[in-house]
């Protein structure tokens, strides 16, 4: 079955969604944190293209491979800071909304290490990558070979 050429069919929407993603990379949050959140949410949503893209971007930005290898088990791995753990917990809760609203305790814990601006930016970053994942999964976008 042929894949839709969504970029050609909806160039303005594609561009705007990309701009939101770029805006979040340039927000009040540190770039490494945004990479981790984008990658973890993409893993949860099963977006192969986004997992590939955000892994490569994180590595290019200097992220340690060991941390990326352990991102799926971040709760058990000792490689993440309390701030990163708070962001990842919030990202998972906001990504799993169909399972129910995030518990107040998760929100309180997630807010603690962030300023109000940072927490709002974090929530927008989570929303942006969830939207991008839905495009990638819905249109079956495949990773490109880097070999």
Buried (B, 14 or more C-beta within 10 A) or exposed (E): EEEEEBBEEBEEEBEEBEEBBEEBBEBBBEBBBBBBBBBBBBBBBEBBBBBBBBBEBBEEEEBEEEBBEBBEEBEEBEBBEEBBBBBBBBBBBBBEEEEEEBEEEBBEBBBEBBEEEBBEBBBBBBBBBBEBBEBBBEBEBEBEEEE
